[in-house]
């Protein structure tokens, strides 16, 4: 089985995440996509929602799709979420699955700085997804990385979790930017209601 793993803060998960996942699944004929909310991402701000809230929103966003699953491995483990640690766990649990790790095009150029990246390339193949304003330049990667990174295009949409949080903080609509079930959850929970400092 071929599985794409999409990690991220998902603070909140939005339609751009789902579109990217589907674009990769279609381009490389993957059997499933596994969404994996991070606990504390090493390169990002502290999340606005708790790990449990982000996990619940991810479940709500994907529950109607049989080929989408949600992993709680990083939320359950706690601490800083390094991809290599998580992939070693997943590889032990699923030794026969062909694993692909989905990242945004803006992250591809930073792969050489990832924790134990050479070990990581033995566990997964990366798929960089084109995003607005970012181009993939695979030739710029170190030689050992180039053969482990693929590229997928997706419809270019200007949606980001940061933008969604800002809109919500100002009382503006994010309808059609996030799945309805996620928006209902955000509204019920009062998430992102105050302007972030």
C-alpha positions in Angstrom: 0.0 0.0 0.0 1.2 3.5 -0.8 0.4 6.1 1.9 1.0 9.9 1.9 1.5 11.4 5.4 0.6 15.1 5.8 2.0 16.5 9.0 1.2 20.0 10.2 0.0 22.2 13.0 -3.6 22.3 11.4 -4.4 25.3 13.5 -7.0 25.1 12.0 -7.0 22.5 9.2 -8.5 24.2 6.1 -9.6 23.5 2.5 -6.1 24.1 1.2 -4.8 21.2 3.2 -7.4 18.9 1.8 -6.8 20.1 -1.7 -3.1 19.5 -1.4 -3.7 16.0 0.0 -6.0 15.1 -2.9 -3.7 16.6 -5.5 -0.8 14.4 -4.2 -3.0 11.3 -3.9 -4.2 11.7 -7.5 -0.8 12.5 -8.9 1.0 9.5 -7.4 -1.9 7.1 -7.1 -1.7 6.8 -3.4 -4.1 4.5 -1.6 -4.6 6.7 1.5 -3.6 10.0 3.1 -2.8 10.1 6.8 -3.1 13.5 8.4 -0.8 13.9 11.4 -1.3 17.0 13.7 2.0 17.9 15.4 2.3 18.5 19.1 4.9 21.3 19.1 6.3 21.8 15.7 10.1 22.7 15.8 9.9 25.5 13.2 6.6 27.2 14.0 4.8 29.4 16.6 3.0 27.9 19.5 -0.4 26.7 18.3 -3.5 28.8 19.1 -5.6 25.7 19.8 -4.7 22.8 22.0 -3.4 19.5 20.5 -6.6 17.8 21.4 -8.6 20.6 19.6 -6.5 20.4 16.5 -6.8 16.6 16.5 -10.6 16.9 16.8 -10.8 19.5 13.9 -8.6 17.2 11.7 -10.9 14.3 12.5 -14.0 16.4 11.6 -12.4 17.6 8.4 -11.6 14.1 7.1 -14.3 11.8 8.7 -16.4 11.5 5.5 -13.5 10.2 3.4 -12.7 6.5 3.7 -9.2 7.0 2.2 -8.3 9.7 4.7 -7.1 8.8 8.2 -5.9 10.8 11.2 -2.8 9.9 13.3 -2.6 11.0 16.9 1.0 9.7 17.4 2.6 13.2 17.8 -0.1 14.6 20.0 0.0 11.5 22.2 3.8 11.5 22.5 4.0 15.1 23.4 7.2 17.2 23.3 8.8 18.7 20.2 7.7 16.9 17.1 10.6 15.9 14.9 9.6 14.0 11.8 12.4 11.4 12.1 11.2 10.3 15.5 7.6 9.9 14.3 8.5 8.2 11.0 10.6 5.6 12.9 7.5 4.8 15.0 5.2 4.6 12.0 7.8 2.5 10.1 7.9 0.0 13.0 4.1 -0.2 13.1 3.7 -0.5 9.3 6.9 -2.1 7.9 5.3 -3.0 4.5 3.8 0.3 3.6 5.4 2.6 1.1 5.5 6.0 2.8 5.5 9.5 1.3 5.7 12.6 3.4 3.8 15.6 2.0 5.3 19.1 2.5 4.7 22.6 1.1 7.0 23.8 -1.6 8.2 26.5 0.8 9.6 23.8 3.1 11.5 21.8 0.4 14.5 24.1 0.4 14.9 23.7 4.2 14.9 19.9 4.1 18.7 19.7 4.4 18.3 21.3 7.9 15.8 18.8 9.2 16.8 16.6 12.1 18.6 13.5 10.9 17.5 14.1 7.3 19.7 11.4 5.8 18.1 8.8 8.0 14.7 10.2 7.2 15.3 9.7 3.4 15.7 6.0 4.1 12.1 5.9 5.5 10.1 8.2 3.3 10.0 9.9 -0.1 9.1 13.5 0.1 6.4 15.1 -2.1 6.6 18.9 -2.3 3.3 20.6 -3.2 3.3 23.8 -5.1 1.9 26.7 -3.2 1.2 30.4 -4.2 4.4 32.3 -4.4 6.8 29.4 -4.1 8.6 27.4 -6.8 10.3 24.1 -6.3 13.9 24.1 -7.4 15.0 20.5 -6.8 18.3 21.1 -8.5 19.3 23.4 -5.6 19.0 20.5 -3.1 22.0 18.5 -2.0 22.6 15.5 -4.2 21.6 13.0 -1.6 18.2 14.7 -1.3 17.3 15.2 -4.9 16.3 11.6 -5.6 14.1 11.5 -2.5 11.9 14.5 -3.4 9.0 14.5 -5.9 6.8 17.3 -7.0 3.0 17.7 -7.2 1.0 20.7 -8.4 -2.3 21.7 -6.8 -4.9 24.4 -7.6 -3.5 27.6 -6.3 -5.6 28.9 -3.5 -4.7 31.7 -1.1 -5.8 30.1 2.2 -3.6 29.8 5.3 -4.2 28.9 8.9 -2.7 32.2 9.9 -5.1 34.2 7.7 -8.0 32.2 9.0 -7.1 32.9 12.6 -6.7 36.6 11.8 -10.1 36.8 10.1 -11.8 35.0 12.9 -10.1 37.3 15.5 -11.7 40.3 13.6 -15.1 38.6 13.4 -14.9 38.0 9.6 -16.3 35.0 7.8 -14.1 32.0 6.9 -17.0 30.0 5.3 -15.7 27.8 2.5 -12.2 28.2 3.7 -12.6 25.4 6.3 -14.9 22.4 6.2 -18.4 23.2 7.6 -17.8 20.7 10.5 -14.6 22.4 11.4 -16.2 25.9 11.3 -19.1 24.6 13.5 -16.5 23.3 16.0 -14.5 26.6 16.0 -17.8 28.5 16.6 -18.9 26.2 19.4 -15.5 26.2 21.1 -15.0 30.0 20.8 -11.6 29.3 19.2 -9.5 32.2 17.7 -11.9 34.8 18.9 -9.3 37.2 20.3 -6.6 39.0 18.2 -3.3 37.2 18.7 -0.6 39.2 20.4 
